[in-house]
């Protein structure tokens, strides 16, 4: 076979590059479109794509030209650019080397993103007061992402490497396309029925269109109402979505989310070892201190000469005894003095002086009582008439039957009596 007619890839690429570079129509091209996949390199160069409704072209703006623009390009921004189109030999792809750029309004996706962001912020979905803390040592973690791809591999490998005793449950979801948002929201709701400590929701990097399901309101509300703390891990470090704002914590990448979700077991073991050492040192320090304290007690003057403490107590008791004896003697003396005073009282010496005035009055009362006594009347010859125990005061009170006549010296029973009117 004659191989002379076959070209190498490099030669074809060089030829195409030559064609692009020598075409005067491609040396200065004016394009308008929407920025996508924007990345600002540490060198100052801008890497992005420029797209419209149906096509996309890669673009690069070197730092010498990037310094000249008076705004910061952002995802979804509509711009007007001028530059040359050429072929990048390493990939064989064509791209525009932007020399000038100015704004041409904001892209529709960017406008939708900002509007939803403002609406949800006013409603309070981004309020830090609603953020739930991420458990430091979880036992079970849920993951809502695509079942294939770099994101799930990075998350699982990181968790296994850092904290292999943690269980993981995957809730496979669509992360791109028309039905992705509703599927992600459904899987977040499904995860709430499992006993999970933390839930990671995310995917790998991509264009703003690829990441758009995580900018949908249905996903934002599913995250907000989830009872499980959620870590958002969407795209790369520079990619921000609505999910990042509403979640309890944002991770720059899926790998970063896994690192946040679980501790490093090696670090935990080292920490436990440090705690063990500190505890041991603390116990030994406490024992040493108590031993010194015990030695000080053993060598104290009171322990060595306990009688000193007894003598002090004895002296105090003697002092109390003396005070008590003096108090008792004083009380006895006062009582004796009062007793002598009572004994020498005029009433006790001549008690009859008390009764003399009362005796005279007593005889007067007795005399009055004698005058009023009905028995005294009987002594003068009068009688009392009773019938059935009742004193008769009139002849009209007499009934048929016996009655009594009571004299001074006795009683006579009378059967009948004639009453004269």
Secondary structure by P-SEA (a helix, b strand, c coil): ccccccccaaaaaaaaaaaaaacccccbbbbbbbbcccccccccbbbbbbbcccbbbbbbbcaaaaaaccccccccccbbbbbbbbbcccccbbbbbccbbbbccccaaaaaaaaaaaaaaaaccccccccccccccccbbbbbcccccaaaaaaaaaaaaccccbbbbbbcccccccaaaaaaaaaaaaaaaccccbbbbbccccccccccccccaaaaaaaaacccbbbbbccccccccccccccccccccaaaaaaaacccaaaaaaaaaaaaaaaaaaaaaaaaaaaaaaaaaaaccccccaaaaaaaaaaaaaaaaaaaaaaaaaaaaaaaaaaaaaaacccccccccccaaaaaaaaaaaaaaaaacaaaaaaabbbbbbcccccccccccccccbbbbbcccbbbbbcbbbbcc
